[in-house]
Amino acid sequence: MGIVMQNARRLAIAAGMIAVASLITLKPAQAIDAGTAVGIGLGSFALGSALGSTANPYYNPYYYPYGYSYPAPVYYPSAPYYPPRSCWDPYYRRYYAC
């Protein structure tokens, strides 16, 4: 229940920040300068990072808790010491196994 309350509090703060920003912003016909655009971009990045960091890692199918490792590797037979031979056929102008 604590996690739900924490996420609800963060969502309420984010909604409040968006409401304040919408009241402060300029009219749509007015342009903004580069500094304001960078501030908006960094703010949205910070907000997205804060909301994305609350994701539960246990829902990740590749998550392995501490003390565990990846699944056991599959056995692959070793390659032969000598590569298979191939001979040139000048009539058909191709290689064939010999």
N, CA, C and O atoms as CSV, one atom per row, in Angstrom:
chain,resi,resn,atom,element,x,y,z
A,1,MET,N,N,0.825,-1.183,0.000
A,1,MET,CA,C,0.000,0.000,0.000
A,1,MET,C,C,0.871,1.249,0.000
A,1,MET,O,O,0.475,2.286,-0.533
A,2,GLY,N,N,2.062,1.153,0.599
A,2,GLY,CA,C,2.958,2.295,0.646
A,2,GLY,C,C,3.449,2.699,-0.729
A,2,GLY,O,O,3.629,3.885,-1.006
A,3,ILE,N,N,3.671,1.704,-1.604
A,3,ILE,CA,C,4.144,1.999,-2.951
A,3,ILE,C,C,3.058,2.724,-3.739
A,3,ILE,O,O,3.355,3.637,-4.510
A,4,VAL,N,N,1.803,2.324,-3.550
A,4,VAL,CA,C,0.697,2.963,-4.254
A,4,VAL,C,C,0.568,4.412,-3.815
A,4,VAL,O,O,0.373,5.300,-4.645
A,5,MET,N,N,0.677,4.655,-2.511
A,5,MET,CA,C,0.591,6.025,-2.003
A,5,MET,C,C,1.749,6.867,-2.503
A,5,MET,O,O,1.577,8.042,-2.827
A,6,GLN,N,N,2.926,6.267,-2.566
A,6,GLN,CA,C,4.100,6.992,-3.046
A,6,GLN,C,C,3.929,7.373,-4.518
A,6,GLN,O,O,4.235,8.500,-4.908
A,7,ASN,N,N,3.444,6.445,-5.327
A,7,ASN,CA,C,3.219,6.745,-6.745
A,7,ASN,C,C,2.108,7.772,-6.919
A,7,ASN,O,O,2.196,8.627,-7.799
A,8,ALA,N,N,1.059,7.703,-6.091
A,8,ALA,CA,C,-0.032,8.675,-6.169
A,8,ALA,C,C,0.472,10.064,-5.795
A,8,ALA,O,O,0.082,11.052,-6.418
A,9,ARG,N,N,1.328,10.149,-4.792
A,9,ARG,CA,C,1.895,11.432,-4.389
A,9,ARG,C,C,2.745,12.015,-5.515
A,9,ARG,O,O,2.662,13.209,-5.803
A,10,ARG,N,N,3.555,11.181,-6.146
A,10,ARG,CA,C,4.389,11.655,-7.254
A,10,ARG,C,C,3.533,12.104,-8.433
A,10,ARG,O,O,3.839,13.107,-9.077
A,11,LEU,N,N,2.474,11.374,-8.714
A,11,LEU,CA,C,1.583,11.748,-9.800
A,11,LEU,C,C,0.887,13.068,-9.502
A,11,LEU,O,O,0.716,13.891,-10.401
A,12,ALA,N,N,0.481,13.283,-8.248
A,12,ALA,CA,C,-0.163,14.539,-7.868
A,12,ALA,C,C,0.811,15.708,-7.990
A,12,ALA,O,O,0.430,16.792,-8.431
A,13,ILE,N,N,2.071,15.490,-7.600
A,13,ILE,CA,C,3.083,16.542,-7.724
A,13,ILE,C,C,3.311,16.869,-9.196
A,13,ILE,O,O,3.392,18.039,-9.569
A,14,ALA,N,N,3.414,15.838,-10.029
A,14,ALA,CA,C,3.627,16.065,-11.458
A,14,ALA,C,C,2.442,16.805,-12.069
A,14,ALA,O,O,2.634,17.704,-12.888
A,15,ALA,N,N,1.223,16.442,-11.684
A,15,ALA,CA,C,0.035,17.119,-12.206
A,15,ALA,C,C,0.011,18.575,-11.756
A,15,ALA,O,O,-0.370,19.456,-12.527
A,16,GLY,N,N,0.412,18.833,-10.522
A,16,GLY,CA,C,0.480,20.204,-10.029
A,16,GLY,C,C,1.508,21.026,-10.777
A,16,GLY,O,O,1.266,22.188,-11.102
A,17,MET,N,N,2.656,20.423,-11.051
A,17,MET,CA,C,3.693,21.137,-11.801
A,17,MET,C,C,3.209,21.457,-13.214
A,17,MET,O,O,3.483,22.540,-13.730
A,18,ILE,N,N,2.502,20.536,-13.836
A,18,ILE,CA,C,1.978,20.771,-15.183
A,18,ILE,C,C,0.922,21.865,-15.149
A,18,ILE,O,O,0.870,22.700,-16.052
A,19,ALA,N,N,0.074,21.873,-14.114
A,19,ALA,CA,C,-0.958,22.900,-14.012
A,19,ALA,C,C,-0.329,24.281,-13.830
A,19,ALA,O,O,-0.761,25.247,-14.458
A,20,VAL,N,N,0.685,24.376,-12.975
A,20,VAL,CA,C,1.372,25.653,-12.775
A,20,VAL,C,C,2.058,26.092,-14.054
A,20,VAL,O,O,2.014,27.270,-14.408
A,21,ALA,N,N,2.694,25.155,-14.753
A,21,ALA,CA,C,3.373,25.508,-15.998
A,21,ALA,C,C,2.387,25.969,-17.059
A,21,ALA,O,O,2.707,26.856,-17.852
A,22,SER,N,N,1.199,25.388,-17.090
A,22,SER,CA,C,0.212,25.805,-18.092
A,22,SER,C,C,-0.339,27.189,-17.788
A,22,SER,O,O,-0.748,27.899,-18.706
A,23,LEU,N,N,-0.359,27.588,-16.519
A,23,LEU,CA,C,-0.835,28.931,-16.178
A,23,LEU,C,C,0.223,29.994,-16.463
A,23,LEU,O,O,-0.108,31.145,-16.748
A,24,ILE,N,N,1.489,29.607,-16.386
A,24,ILE,CA,C,2.587,30.552,-16.545
A,24,ILE,C,C,2.988,30.718,-18.006
A,24,ILE,O,O,3.523,31.764,-18.372
A,25,THR,N,N,2.752,29.744,-18.826
A,25,THR,CA,C,3.258,29.761,-20.205
A,25,THR,C,C,2.682,30.920,-20.999
A,25,THR,O,O,1.651,31.490,-20.642
A,26,LEU,N,N,3.371,31.256,-22.082
A,26,LEU,CA,C,2.981,32.358,-22.939
A,26,LEU,C,C,1.836,31.945,-23.858
A,26,LEU,O,O,1.472,30.771,-23.934
A,27,LYS,N,N,1.289,32.913,-24.540
A,27,LYS,CA,C,0.242,32.621,-25.509
A,27,LYS,C,C,0.832,31.785,-26.646
A,27,LYS,O,O,2.030,31.884,-26.914
A,28,PRO,N,N,0.035,30.978,-27.311
A,28,PRO,CA,C,0.584,30.137,-28.384
A,28,PRO,C,C,1.204,30.935,-29.530
A,28,PRO,O,O,2.084,30.422,-30.220
A,29,ALA,N,N,0.770,32.170,-29.748
A,29,ALA,CA,C,1.300,32.939,-30.863
A,29,ALA,C,C,2.699,33.477,-30.579
A,29,ALA,O,O,3.410,33.866,-31.505
A,30,GLN,N,N,3.100,33.502,-29.316
A,30,GLN,CA,C,4.412,34.030,-28.964
A,30,GLN,C,C,5.438,32.903,-28.963
A,30,GLN,O,O,5.164,31.789,-28.517
A,31,ALA,N,N,6.610,33.217,-29.465
A,31,ALA,CA,C,7.671,32.215,-29.530
A,31,ALA,C,C,8.465,32.224,-28.225
A,31,ALA,O,O,8.422,33.186,-27.459
A,32,ILE,N,N,9.188,31.133,-27.993
A,32,ILE,CA,C,10.047,31.050,-26.811
A,32,ILE,C,C,11.495,31.043,-27.269
A,32,ILE,O,O,11.799,30.676,-28.404
A,33,ASP,N,N,12.380,31.450,-26.378
A,33,ASP,CA,C,13.796,31.475,-26.743
A,33,ASP,C,C,14.424,30.107,-26.489
A,33,ASP,O,O,13.777,29.192,-25.979
A,34,ALA,N,N,15.692,29.993,-26.853
A,34,ALA,CA,C,16.378,28.699,-26.759
A,34,ALA,C,C,16.540,28.250,-25.316
A,34,ALA,O,O,16.441,27.057,-25.029
A,35,GLY,N,N,16.787,29.180,-24.403
A,35,GLY,CA,C,16.959,28.816,-22.994
A,35,GLY,C,C,15.711,28.199,-22.398
A,35,GLY,O,O,15.787,27.239,-21.632
A,36,THR,N,N,14.563,28.751,-22.751
A,36,THR,CA,C,13.305,28.195,-22.265
A,36,THR,C,C,13.067,26.810,-22.853
A,36,THR,O,O,12.591,25.909,-22.161
A,37,ALA,N,N,13.396,26.645,-24.113
A,37,ALA,CA,C,13.215,25.334,-24.750
A,37,ALA,C,C,14.108,24.286,-24.094
A,37,ALA,O,O,13.686,23.150,-23.880
A,38,VAL,N,N,15.355,24.673,-23.774
A,38,VAL,CA,C,16.250,23.733,-23.097
A,38,VAL,C,C,15.724,23.408,-21.715
A,38,VAL,O,O,15.798,22.256,-21.285
A,39,GLY,N,N,15.195,24.394,-21.009
A,39,GLY,CA,C,14.624,24.157,-19.681
A,39,GLY,C,C,13.441,23.214,-19.728
A,39,GLY,O,O,13.308,22.338,-18.873
A,40,ILE,N,N,12.586,23.383,-20.714
A,40,ILE,CA,C,11.435,22.484,-20.861
A,40,ILE,C,C,11.911,21.069,-21.171
A,40,ILE,O,O,11.382,20.101,-20.625
A,41,GLY,N,N,12.908,20.947,-22.044
A,41,GLY,CA,C,13.412,19.617,-22.390
A,41,GLY,C,C,14.055,18.925,-21.207
A,41,GLY,O,O,13.818,17.740,-20.973
A,42,LEU,N,N,14.876,19.663,-20.451
A,42,LEU,CA,C,15.517,19.048,-19.282
A,42,LEU,C,C,14.497,18.704,-18.207
A,42,LEU,O,O,14.616,17.680,-17.534
A,43,GLY,N,N,13.498,19.559,-18.046
A,43,GLY,CA,C,12.454,19.266,-17.064
A,43,GLY,C,C,11.661,18.026,-17.421
A,43,GLY,O,O,11.345,17.212,-16.553
A,44,SER,N,N,11.338,17.880,-18.698
A,44,SER,CA,C,10.591,16.687,-19.108
A,44,SER,C,C,11.452,15.438,-18.995
A,44,SER,O,O,10.949,14.360,-18.676
A,45,PHE,N,N,12.758,15.580,-19.259
A,45,PHE,CA,C,13.653,14.433,-19.080
A,45,PHE,C,C,13.718,14.025,-17.612
A,45,PHE,O,O,13.674,12.836,-17.294
A,46,ALA,N,N,13.823,15.011,-16.712
A,46,ALA,CA,C,13.880,14.707,-15.281
A,46,ALA,C,C,12.585,14.070,-14.801
A,46,ALA,O,O,12.604,13.124,-14.014
A,47,LEU,N,N,11.461,14.590,-15.277
A,47,LEU,CA,C,10.171,14.026,-14.880
A,47,LEU,C,C,10.013,12.595,-15.395
A,47,LEU,O,O,9.540,11.720,-14.669
A,48,GLY,N,N,10.406,12.362,-16.634
A,48,GLY,CA,C,10.326,11.010,-17.186
A,48,GLY,C,C,11.249,10.044,-16.480
A,48,GLY,O,O,10.899,8.881,-16.281
A,49,SER,N,N,12.437,10.517,-16.097
A,49,SER,CA,C,13.371,9.658,-15.363
A,49,SER,C,C,12.826,9.329,-13.984
A,49,SER,O,O,12.948,8.195,-13.522
A,50,ALA,N,N,12.228,10.308,-13.326
A,50,ALA,CA,C,11.677,10.069,-11.987
A,50,ALA,C,C,10.511,9.090,-12.041
A,50,ALA,O,O,10.394,8.216,-11.182
A,51,LEU,N,N,9.653,9.229,-13.038
A,51,LEU,CA,C,8.521,8.306,-13.143
A,51,LEU,C,C,8.962,6.929,-13.620
A,51,LEU,O,O,8.393,5.919,-13.204
A,52,GLY,N,N,9.968,6.876,-14.488
A,52,GLY,CA,C,10.437,5.591,-14.985
A,52,GLY,C,C,11.233,4.811,-13.966
A,52,GLY,O,O,11.326,3.587,-14.056
A,53,SER,N,N,11.818,5.511,-12.985
A,53,SER,CA,C,12.612,4.809,-11.986
A,53,SER,C,C,11.743,4.080,-10.978
A,53,SER,O,O,12.250,3.282,-10.190
A,54,THR,N,N,10.444,4.338,-10.990
A,54,THR,CA,C,9.560,3.651,-10.047
A,54,THR,C,C,9.106,2.295,-10.559
A,54,THR,O,O,8.361,1.592,-9.877
A,55,ALA,N,N,9.553,1.917,-11.769
A,55,ALA,CA,C,9.136,0.633,-12.336
A,55,ALA,C,C,9.668,-0.517,-11.481
A,55,ALA,O,O,10.763,-0.437,-10.924
A,56,ASN,N,N,8.899,-1.558,-11.390
A,56,ASN,CA,C,9.257,-2.706,-10.585
A,56,ASN,C,C,10.174,-3.626,-11.386
A,56,ASN,O,O,9.768,-4.108,-12.443
A,57,PRO,N,N,11.404,-3.887,-10.916
A,57,PRO,CA,C,12.300,-4.738,-11.704
A,57,PRO,C,C,11.889,-6.203,-11.714
A,57,PRO,O,O,12.390,-6.978,-12.529
A,58,TYR,N,N,10.974,-6.599,-10.810
A,58,TYR,CA,C,10.597,-8.004,-10.754
A,58,TYR,C,C,9.692,-8.404,-11.903
A,58,TYR,O,O,9.500,-9.596,-12.145
A,59,TYR,N,N,9.131,-7.434,-12.620
A,59,TYR,CA,C,8.318,-7.750,-13.791
A,59,TYR,C,C,9.183,-7.980,-15.022
A,59,TYR,O,O,8.680,-8.422,-16.055
A,60,ASN,N,N,10.454,-7.692,-14.928
A,60,ASN,CA,C,11.379,-7.861,-16.041
A,60,ASN,C,C,11.665,-9.353,-16.211
A,60,ASN,O,O,12.102,-9.984,-15.249
A,61,PRO,N,N,11.439,-9.950,-17.386
A,61,PRO,CA,C,11.691,-11.385,-17.538
A,61,PRO,C,C,13.174,-11.730,-17.499
A,61,PRO,O,O,13.520,-12.898,-17.320
A,62,TYR,N,N,14.067,-10.743,-17.661
A,62,TYR,CA,C,15.500,-11.006,-17.637
A,62,TYR,C,C,16.122,-10.667,-16.291
A,62,TYR,O,O,17.346,-10.662,-16.161
A,63,TYR,N,N,15.293,-10.382,-15.281
A,63,TYR,CA,C,15.796,-10.013,-13.962
A,63,TYR,C,C,16.171,-11.274,-13.194
A,63,TYR,O,O,15.365,-12.196,-13.070
A,64,TYR,N,N,17.383,-11.309,-12.684
A,64,TYR,CA,C,17.841,-12.409,-11.848
A,64,TYR,C,C,18.232,-11.840,-10.495
A,64,TYR,O,O,19.087,-10.956,-10.440
A,65,PRO,N,N,17.646,-12.307,-9.407
A,65,PRO,CA,C,18.001,-11.771,-8.094
A,65,PRO,C,C,19.461,-12.089,-7.755
A,65,PRO,O,O,20.101,-12.920,-8.399
A,66,TYR,N,N,19.957,-11.415,-6.741
A,66,TYR,CA,C,21.332,-11.638,-6.322
A,66,TYR,C,C,21.524,-13.091,-5.895
A,66,TYR,O,O,20.665,-13.673,-5.233
A,67,GLY,N,N,22.645,-13.660,-6.276
A,67,GLY,CA,C,22.932,-15.041,-5.930
A,67,GLY,C,C,22.556,-16.012,-7.027
A,67,GLY,O,O,22.944,-17.179,-6.973
A,68,TYR,N,N,21.815,-15.563,-8.017
A,68,TYR,CA,C,21.432,-16.412,-9.129
A,68,TYR,C,C,22.155,-15.937,-10.382
A,68,TYR,O,O,22.658,-14.815,-10.441
A,69,SER,N,N,22.195,-16.784,-11.347
A,69,SER,CA,C,22.905,-16.447,-12.568
A,69,SER,C,C,22.001,-16.731,-13.754
A,69,SER,O,O,20.831,-17.079,-13.597
A,70,TYR,N,N,22.560,-16.576,-14.927
A,70,TYR,CA,C,21.824,-16.888,-16.143
A,70,TYR,C,C,21.585,-18.400,-16.212
A,70,TYR,O,O,22.262,-19.162,-15.522
A,71,PRO,N,N,20.640,-18.834,-17.028
A,71,PRO,CA,C,20.410,-20.275,-17.170
A,71,PRO,C,C,21.661,-20.985,-17.683
A,71,PRO,O,O,22.548,-20.368,-18.274
A,72,ALA,N,N,21.709,-22.274,-17.447
A,72,ALA,CA,C,22.869,-23.053,-17.864
A,72,ALA,C,C,23.046,-22.976,-19.374
A,72,ALA,O,O,22.068,-23.036,-20.119
A,73,PRO,N,N,24.282,-22.844,-19.826
A,73,PRO,CA,C,24.499,-22.735,-21.270
A,73,PRO,C,C,24.190,-24.051,-21.987
A,73,PRO,O,O,24.252,-25.127,-21.391
A,74,VAL,N,N,23.868,-23.950,-23.230
A,74,VAL,CA,C,23.567,-25.110,-24.062
A,74,VAL,C,C,24.880,-25.654,-24.618
A,74,VAL,O,O,25.781,-24.885,-24.953
A,75,TYR,N,N,24.986,-26.964,-24.715
A,75,TYR,CA,C,26.208,-27.577,-25.230
A,75,TYR,C,C,26.228,-27.492,-26.747
A,75,TYR,O,O,25.296,-27.932,-27.419
A,76,TYR,N,N,27.288,-26.930,-27.268
A,76,TYR,CA,C,27.512,-26.893,-28.705
A,76,TYR,C,C,28.736,-27.751,-29.011
A,76,TYR,O,O,29.772,-27.576,-28.370
A,77,PRO,N,N,28.650,-28.671,-29.966
A,77,PRO,CA,C,29.822,-29.493,-30.269
A,77,PRO,C,C,30.939,-28.625,-30.843
A,77,PRO,O,O,30.692,-27.621,-31.512
A,78,SER,N,N,32.151,-29.033,-30.568
A,78,SER,CA,C,33.287,-28.254,-31.037
A,78,SER,C,C,33.430,-28.374,-32.553
A,78,SER,O,O,33.008,-29.360,-33.158
A,79,ALA,N,N,34.022,-27.366,-33.138
A,79,ALA,CA,C,34.241,-27.365,-34.575
A,79,ALA,C,C,35.365,-28.341,-34.912
A,79,ALA,O,O,36.263,-28.539,-34.094
A,80,PRO,N,N,35.341,-28.948,-36.082
A,80,PRO,CA,C,36.414,-29.869,-36.449
A,80,PRO,C,C,37.746,-29.124,-36.556
A,80,PRO,O,O,37.790,-27.928,-36.842
A,81,TYR,N,N,38.817,-29.861,-36.321
A,81,TYR,CA,C,40.140,-29.241,-36.337
A,81,TYR,C,C,40.493,-28.756,-37.737
A,81,TYR,O,O,41.025,-27.659,-37.911
A,82,TYR,N,N,40.195,-29.572,-38.716
A,82,TYR,CA,C,40.444,-29.176,-40.099
A,82,TYR,C,C,39.120,-28.771,-40.735
A,82,TYR,O,O,38.120,-29.475,-40.597
A,83,PRO,N,N,39.112,-27.648,-41.427
A,83,PRO,CA,C,37.859,-27.269,-42.079
A,83,PRO,C,C,37.563,-28.225,-43.234
A,83,PRO,O,O,38.486,-28.813,-43.799
A,84,PRO,N,N,36.319,-28.383,-43.582
A,84,PRO,CA,C,35.985,-29.281,-44.690
A,84,PRO,C,C,36.631,-28.782,-45.982
A,84,PRO,O,O,36.706,-27.580,-46.239
A,85,ARG,N,N,37.093,-29.740,-46.785
A,85,ARG,CA,C,37.783,-29.385,-48.025
A,85,ARG,C,C,36.782,-29.019,-49.103
A,85,ARG,O,O,35.645,-29.491,-49.115
A,86,SER,N,N,37.229,-28.176,-49.993
A,86,SER,CA,C,36.435,-27.869,-51.170
A,86,SER,C,C,37.386,-27.791,-52.364
A,86,SER,O,O,38.496,-27.267,-52.277
A,87,CYS,N,N,36.914,-28.321,-53.454
A,87,CYS,CA,C,37.728,-28.350,-54.670
A,87,CYS,C,C,37.049,-27.523,-55.751
A,87,CYS,O,O,35.826,-27.392,-55.772
A,88,TRP,N,N,37.850,-26.972,-56.641
A,88,TRP,CA,C,37.349,-26.115,-57.710
A,88,TRP,C,C,37.032,-26.965,-58.930
A,88,TRP,O,O,37.850,-27.773,-59.371
A,89,ASP,N,N,35.849,-26.775,-59.461
A,89,ASP,CA,C,35.445,-27.445,-60.683
A,89,ASP,C,C,35.508,-26.416,-61.816
A,89,ASP,O,O,34.660,-25.526,-61.883
A,90,PRO,N,N,36.523,-26.527,-62.728
A,90,PRO,CA,C,36.657,-25.491,-63.757
A,90,PRO,C,C,35.555,-25.546,-64.805
A,90,PRO,O,O,35.280,-24.538,-65.455
A,91,TYR,N,N,34.915,-26.702,-64.984
A,91,TYR,CA,C,33.876,-26.794,-66.004
A,91,TYR,C,C,32.622,-26.028,-65.572
A,91,TYR,O,O,32.088,-25.214,-66.326
A,92,TYR,N,N,32.153,-26.308,-64.320
A,92,TYR,CA,C,30.966,-25.626,-63.805
A,92,TYR,C,C,31.315,-24.312,-63.107
A,92,TYR,O,O,30.421,-23.554,-62.732
A,93,ARG,N,N,32.581,-24.044,-62.933
A,93,ARG,CA,C,33.101,-22.851,-62.285
A,93,ARG,C,C,32.471,-22.645,-60.915
A,93,ARG,O,O,31.846,-21.621,-60.638
A,94,ARG,N,N,32.657,-23.666,-60.056
A,94,ARG,CA,C,32.150,-23.613,-58.690
A,94,ARG,C,C,32.988,-24.525,-57.828
A,94,ARG,O,O,33.755,-25.348,-58.329
A,95,TYR,N,N,32.832,-24.369,-56.501
A,95,TYR,CA,C,33.488,-25.255,-55.549
A,95,TYR,C,C,32.544,-26.388,-55.183
A,95,TYR,O,O,31.326,-26.212,-55.145
A,96,TYR,N,N,33.124,-27.557,-54.915
A,96,TYR,CA,C,32.326,-28.683,-54.459
A,96,TYR,C,C,33.102,-29.410,-53.364
A,96,TYR,O,O,34.328,-29.318,-53.300
A,97,ALA,N,N,32.387,-30.129,-52.505
A,97,ALA,CA,C,33.036,-30.874,-51.415
A,97,ALA,C,C,33.740,-32.090,-51.987
A,97,ALA,O,O,33.155,-32.864,-52.745
A,98,CYS,N,N,35.008,-32.248,-51.614
A,98,CYS,CA,C,35.745,-33.396,-52.132
A,98,CYS,C,C,36.408,-34.171,-51.013
A,98,CYS,O,O,37.074,-35.174,-51.268
